[in-house]
Every structure is written in C-alpha cells, then in structure tokens.
Amino acid sequence: MTSVQVDKQHDGNEAPGQEPEEGYQRGLGNRQIQMIAIGGAIGTGLFLGAGKAISMAGPSIVLAYAIVGLVIFFIMRALGELLMYRPVSGSFSEYGREFLGPFIGFVTGWTYWLFWVVTGITEVTAAATYVQYWNKDIPQWASALVFTCALFGINLISVKIFGELEFWFSMVKVTAIIGMILIGLGVITLGFSDAGDTASFTLLWSDGGFFPKGIGGTLMTLQIVMFAFLAVELVGVTAGEATDPKKVLPKAINTVPWRIGLFYIGALIIILSVVSWTAFKPGVSPFVAAFQQIGLPAGAGIVNFVVLTAALSSANSGMYSTGRMLRDLALNGQGPKFFTKLSKNGLPTWGTGVSVAMMLFGVYINYQWPGEAFNYVVSFATISGMWAWIVILASQLRYRAKANRGELPQSEFKAPGSPYTSIFALAFIGMVIVMMGVDKDARISLYAAPVWALILGVGYLCIKRRDAALVAAGADTKS
C-alpha cells in the first residue's frame, strides 16, 4: 500500500483496516509462517555468538537472554498490533511512513534493505568457510558463488518454494537444539558419557558463582544477546504473502516466549550444566564444546552442518526480504520505478536480482580485502537491525494513540501492557546503544551510522525536489 492509498483509506474511500492488494501471491501457509518465525529467532548468533557471551558473563548469560527475550516479545507484540491493523509486505517501513512521516519510512526501508544485503554477504561467506571443514580444497569463493546462485534461483521460482525451504532449514535447527537438550539431560540425570561424572545443574553457580564477572560483565553482553535475535521481525515482511495473515501471524508471534525459553534459555542451561562456563571461548561454538566434552566424535561435524544450515537460512531470508523492501520503496516513489515490477509468479525479481548482485560483489570484496574496511561495513548490520525495532515500537505508540482517539480502527491483536511495554523496550534499546559506545569492539557499529544517515539524507532531498507532492502526502498521513 502506498502513501496515497493510506490517505484514501483515512479519507473513507477505502474500508478502514482493509487488506491492500499488492500484487503478491499469498502462498505462505500456517506451517511455513510458524517455522519462519521460529527460524528467525535461531541463527549463528546462538550457535556461534553465545560462546563469546558466556566467556564474558558466565552462567548469568541465561539471565541476559531472559531479559532480552522479554524485550523481544514486547517488540513482536507491538509489530503484531500493527500487522492486524494493516498486514502489508512493507511492514515496519510502511508503518514508519504512515505514522512517523515519509522520511522515516524512506530511512527504514533502505536501512533494512542494507541490513539484509550486508547480512547476506556475511552469511554466504560464512557458509563457504563451513564447507571447508569437510574439504579444504574447495575454494571459498566457489562455495559462496554456488550458494548465492542456488538460493537466488529458488527465490525466483515462487514464494511457496521459499517458504518450503525455510521450513526445512528451520526444522534442522530446531531438531539439533532439541536433540542437544535431550542428550544433555541424559548426561546430567543418568551420568553417561565422558562428561557424566562432572555434569550437574550445580555448575550454574558452583564455579565462581552465577555472576563470576560481576553484574557489569553481564550488562556488557546485552548487545551481543540483542544481536542474536536480529531477524526475528522478518515474520512481519511475510504479511503480504501469508494465506490468512490475521489468523496465522498472531499464532506465530505468540510463540515467541516459548521459542526463546526453549531454544535459548533452555539450551544454554543444559549446556552450562554439562560443561563449566570456563571451558567456553569466543569464536568457538558452545554446542561444539559441549559435544566434545560429552565425547561424541560426530558432534562437531553435526554442529558444523547445523551452523551451515543456519547461515544459508539467513541468506535465503535476506534475498526474500530485500526484494520486498525495494518494491515497497518504489511503490511509494522512494526508489527506482522498475523495482515495482513483478514476475508472472508475483515475485519482485528486479529488487531481488539487484540485491543478489550486491551480495555477490560483497563476497568478492570480502575475498579480496578481508581487512578492516570490510569489517566496518559488516558491523553496521547490527545497529541497522535495531533501527527496525525502534521504528516498530514508535509506530505502534503513534498508532495506539490515534486508535484510542477514534481516528483509526482498533487492532484485533493489541500489545499487552502498551504503551508502557513499548516505552520500556525503547528505553532498553537506547541503553544497549549507549553500551555499544562504551565497548570498543562494538563501538565500530556506531561509526558507520552517521555516514549512512548522511547518504540517506542527501537521497531524500533529491526525492523531495523531484516529487514534492509525495512528501506532502506523507506529512498529511503523519498528522
């Protein structure tokens, strides 16, 4: 739905809350949406990134994941309220445009596009390195090229095929975590394997205490934990292609608490009860370390396959998301018009194709210059991902205020505790951003943000000069 369509809806020429016709095919069913939602919360941030967080905070990392998980639930319920008001594929970019102004929508759409392009580059590159675990003779660039082309081909067939692939990618990740939890419980309760003599829930507090690095150490891991949940909002982008969005999406969002409880908190409790937190190191998967401690020779290979799957799943989601975001921008006059074109299967092939080309170029850059310059670009993905969350929360607060005044229809899926929960989540994200500035390793993410903001500001001024009527329409929508 474009800004003009939003105006018409508010003027009474279109039924309030009516689902817009965007040209997409509604090919994502309940089963696929549920697994996309689950997969969005399980990625390399858990399989690999948790190792660094554990080394920094010890067992208290479980508490950090629980607190951040609660914030993520607040964010997702805020998104759910907006989705039930108007389920569109532009999602938070559209909501930012409607409730916060055309400039915010412009910034959000292009920033989220860049987030997935950069993420796609890193994930495809990572997947290529995982292949070398089995065969070091395969060039990294060759694997990256094959993965990128294969995923692009799948995204050109139909949205149903994309959903099916994501279903099985997520199934692999879910099965691996559940298997790890069951094996770990067996080691702790029955005492089998090499770790049977030392495995115990008492490891959560007996080796230096629950806060071995102090409260400060736990607080400094919050940004790492937040980054692990990036892409959980992807389920909002599927709204325009879900078969029954007003039934399917609330179910997917309401599973967030148990997903976080089982796949993050549950898995970490078991791992930290099988292996002392002192055995974990940055850059080493805690799952691999746990399997090695248990004494399963195939464990490392299994985890490597799962992490490979997680990387390909993320890259696949990136290709899906970037095409939709570019088309939403183009429909609102904030991007090149050719991005509005859909294939006969209802797919934004131009937007996806350009995004994939950028990913391939990024893989080449990473191959040629894997130094500091590329690291600066990659680090920006973290702050850009959190920008989407900020826009979701701010848009929901604005929407709820208008709905309470009777200016807009009430959502069928209200965020519980709002506006207080949304305000708390915004404040929490603000605190994490401040802490990123304190941490020298995370500070690099903040350096790239002003540069990107300047680029977007110049781009928006050019659009404003070209089409002042579009900006005026967005301003009317905001008011």
N, C-alpha and C positions, 0 to 999 in steps of 0.2 A: 504494500500500500504506500503510495507516495504522499508527500506533504499535502498536495492538493486534495487527495482522497480523504485525508484526515479532516481537512477543513469542511468538505462536503458532509462528512459523517456528523460533524459537530453542528452543522447548519440545519440538519434534519433531512437532507436529501438522500441520506443513506441510513439504514437502520443502525441504531447505536449498538456497538459490540459485534456487528455483523462480520463474519469471516471474509476477508478480501480474496478476490480471485487473482492470484499472482502468476498463473500460467504453469505452475509446477504440478506434477502428478503426485497424488497422495498415496505413495507406495510403501511407507514405513508403518508396519503394524505394531501391535502392542508388544509382542515378543522382542522385536528388534529395538524398539524405543527403550524398553526396560534394560536390555543389555548394553545399549549405547550409553545410557545413564550410569550403569554400573562401571563400564569400561572407562568412562570419563573420570572416574574417581580413583582408578588404579592405573598407574603408569610407572615410568622409570624413576619417578620421584620416590616411590615406595620401594621398588626393587633394588635401586642403587643409592639414591639420595639419603635414605634413612641411616645408612652406615655413618655418614658424617654427623648427622644429628645425634645419634646415640653416643658417639665419641665425645660430643660437646656437652651433653646433658645427663648421660647415664639413663637409668630406668625412668627418670622423671619425664623423658620424652613422651611416655604414654600420656601423661597429663597434658602436655603441649598439644598432642594430636586430638585429645578430647576437647580442649578449649577451642582450638581452631575448627574442629569438626562442628561444634555448636554454631560458630560464626558462619560457616559454610551453609549450614541448614537455614539460618536466617536469610542469607543471600538467595538461596534457592527458593525459599517460600516467597520472598519478595518478587523474584522472577516469575514464579507460578501465578501470583496475583495478576501481574501484567499480562501473562500469556492467556489467562482465561478472559481477560478484558478484550484482548485482540491478538489472536495467535497468528503471527506472521514470521516469515523466514528471516527477515531483517532483525528480528528480536530486539535486543537492547540498543542497537543502533537506531532502529525505528522509534523506540520509546524515548531515547535521548533526544531525538529530533523533535518529537511531539511535545515532550514535557519540559525540556531544558533548552530548546532552541536549535535551529538548523546547524549552527557551528558545532555544538556538542555532538549532534548526530554525525556530522562530517568527520570530526576527530575520532569518534568511537568506531565508525565503520572502517576507516583507513588504518587506525591503530590495531584493531582486531585482525584485519587482513594481514598487516605486517607481522603481528604476533604469530599467526599460523604459518606464514611463509618462513620466518626465522626458525620456528619450531620444527617445521617440515625439513629444513636443511639439516638441523642438528640431529633429528631422529633418523633420517635416512643415512646420514654419515655414521651415526652410532650403530645402526643395524648392519652396516657394511663391516664395521670393526668386530661385531659379534660373530659374523661369518668366519672371520679369520681364526676364531677359537678352534674350529674344526679343520680349516685348511688355510694355512698362512700364505700359500702360493697364489691365492685368488687376490688380484689387486683390489684395493679398497674402492677405487673409482668405478671399477667394473660392477661390483655388487651394488653400489649406490645407484648407478645408471639403470641396472636391471630392475631394482626395487621401484624406482621412481616411475619408470615406463610402465611396469606392470600395474601399479596402483592407479596411474593415470588412465590406463586402458579400462580398468574396472569402473572408474568413476565416469567413463564415457558411455557405458552400456545402459544403466538405469539406476535410479535411486534405490530400487529394491535390491539390486545386486550389492550396492554399497552397504545397505543395512544388513544383508546376509553375511557379508564378510566381517563387518564389525561385530555381529552376533558371535561368530566363531572365534574371532580374536579375543573378545571379552570372555568367552567360555574357557579358553585356555588359561587366561589369567586367574579367573575365579577358581577353576579346578586346582590350579597349582597352589593357591593360597589355602584353600580348604584342605588339600592334601597335606600341606605343611603343618597346619594346625592339628590335624588328626594324628600325624606322626609324632609331633611334639608332645601332644597329650599322652600318647602311648609311652614315650620315653620318660615323661615325668611321673606317670602313675604306675607303670609296670616295670620301669627300670631297665628296659632292654637297650642294646646298642652300646657303643663306646662312651656315650655321654650319660648313661643310666645311673652311674654312681654319684654324679655331681648335680644332675638336673633336679631342680626344685624351685617352687614358687618363691622360696626364701631368697633366691638370688636377686629378686627385685629390690631388696633392702639390706641384705647382709654384706654386700661388697662395697662398703663406703657409704651406705645409706641410699635412700630414694633420690636425694639431691646431692650426689657426690661432688658436683661442680658448683653447688650453691644455686640459689634462685636466679642469679644473674646468668649462669650458664644455660638454664632452661629458657629464659627470656630471649637469649641471643639465637636460639634455634627456631623461634617463631616464624621468621621469614623463610627458613628452609621448609618448614612444615606447610606454610601457606603455598609455597611454590609447588609442593607435591599435589595440591588439589587443583591447580590450574587446568582448565578444560572441562571441569565439572559442569560449567554453564553451557556446554555445547548442546545439551538437550533442548535448549531454547531455540537454537537455529533450526532444529528439525520441525518446528511447529507448522511451517508452511507445507510440509510434505507428510505429516502424520495422517493416518487414515481417519482417526477420530480424536483430534487434539484435545478436546475438552474432557475426554474420558481417560485417554492414555497418559497425557502429560502430568496430571496431578498424581497418578499412581506412581510414575517414575520419580517424581520429586519427593513424595512421601517415603520412598525407600532410602533416602539419603542417610537418616540416622543409623539404621541397622547396617547399611553398607559400610559406613565409617566405623561403626562399632565392631563389626566382624573382620573386615579386610585390613583395617589399620590397627585399631586398638587391640583387638583380639589376637591378630597375628604377631604384633610386637610383644604383647605379654608372654605369649608362648615362646617366642624366640629368645627373649631376655631371661626366661626361666630355664631354657635348655643350655644357653651359653652366657657366661658372665659378660656384662656390658664392656668390660675392659678388653675383650678379645676383638671388638669391632674397630675398624679403621675407615677413614674417609676413602672413597673410591672403591671400596670392596663391598659387594652386596651382602647384607646381613643374612639373607637366605642362603647364599653360598657358604658363608662361615658356619651357619647352623648345620647344614648338611654335612660339611666336613667334620664338624665336631661329633655328629651322630655316627659318622663312619660309613655313609652311603657313597660308594665310589661313583655312581652315576649322577649324584646330586648336583654337582657343578654343571654338568652338561645339560641337565634338565632345566636348571635355573637359567642358563645361558639361552636356551631355546625360548623360555618364557619371556625373558627380557627382550629378545629379538622380536617376539610377537608384540610386546608392549610398544616397542619403537615403531613397528610397521603400522600398528593400530593408530598411533598418534599421527603419523604421516598421512594415513588414509583419511582421518578426521580433518586434518588440515586442508587437504585437497577439496574435501566436501565443503568446508566452511568458507574458504576463500572465494570460491565461485559465487556463492550466495551473497556474501558481503559486497562483492564488486557489483553484482547486479542490483542490489538494493541501493547502492550509492548512485548507480547510473539512472535508475528509475526516478530518483529524486534530483536529478540534474547535478549531482556531485561527483560524477565520474564519466568517462567516455561513453557515448551512447551505444557503441557496439557491444558493450557488456550486457545490454538488456536482452540480447538475442538468446533464444532457447532452441535447443535441438528438437527434432521431432519426438524425442522421448521426454521432453520437458526439462532438459538439463542445461545449466548455464555454461556451455562448453568454452566460450571465449574467456570468461573470467577464470575458469579452472585452468585452461591452457596457458594463459599468461602467468598465472601463479606458479604452475609447474615449471615453466621456463625460468622463472626467478629462482625456484628451488634448485634446478639443475645448475644455474650459474653460481648459486651459493655453494653447492657441492664442489664445483670447480675451484672457487676461491679458497675453500677450506682445504682442498688438496694442495693448491699451490702455495698458499700463505697461511698456515695453521697457527699463526702467532697472535700477538696482542690485538692487532686491528680487527681480526675476525671475532675475538673474544668480546670486544666492546659491543659488536653488533648482537652477538648471541645473548649477552647479559640483558639487553633491552627487553627481551621477551618477557622477563619476569614482571617488570613494572608495567608493561603494556597490558599484560593479562589482568592485573589488579585494577587497571583503569576501567575495564568492562564491569567489574564488580561494583565499583564506585558509581558508575552510571546506572546500573540496575537499581541500587538502593536509593539513589537520589530521585530517579524517575518514579519509583514506587511511592516515595513520600509525596511527591508532587501529585501523582495520580490519586492517591488516597484522599488528599486534601480536597481535590476537585470533586471526587465522588461523594465525599461527605457533605459538600455544599450543594449537591444535586446537579452539578454541571455535567457529570458523566455517569454512566450506569455503574452500579456496584459490581465488582468481580464476584464470580461464583466460588472463588478459592482464595479467600482473604488470608494474608500473612498473620499468624497469631502473634499477639503482643505488639503489633505495629501501632504507632510509629517508634516505640521505644526500642524494639529489637533492631530495626533498621538503623536507628541513630547509634546504637551500641556497636553494630557491625561497622559502620562508617568510622567511628572513633577508633575501633580496633585496627582497621586497615591503616588509618593515619598513624597510629603508634608503630605499626610494623614498618611503615615507610621511614619514619624517623630513625628507627633502629637500624635500618639498612644504611642510613647515612653514618651511623656510628661504626658499623662493621666495615673494615677496609676491603674485605673480599666482596661484599655485597654493594658497596658504595658505587662501584663502576656502573651499576644499573641506572643510577640517578644521573650520571653524567650525560648519557645519551638522550634522556627525556627532553631537555631544553632544545637540543638540536632538532629533534623530530617535531617538537611543538612549533619551532620557527618555520620549518618546511611546510607544515600544515597551515600555519597562519598565512604564509605567502600564497599557498594554493587556494585557500578560501577567499582571499582578497581578489584573486583573479576570477574566481567563480562569481563573486559578488558583483564585480564590474560587468561580467558577461550577462548575468541574469539577476537583476535586482529584484524582479517580481518574485522569484523563488525564495529569496531571503525574507522578503516581506511576508510571504505566506507562512513561512516557518515562524516568524515573530508573532503573527496572529495566533498561530496554534499554541505557542508558548503562553500567551496571555489568556 
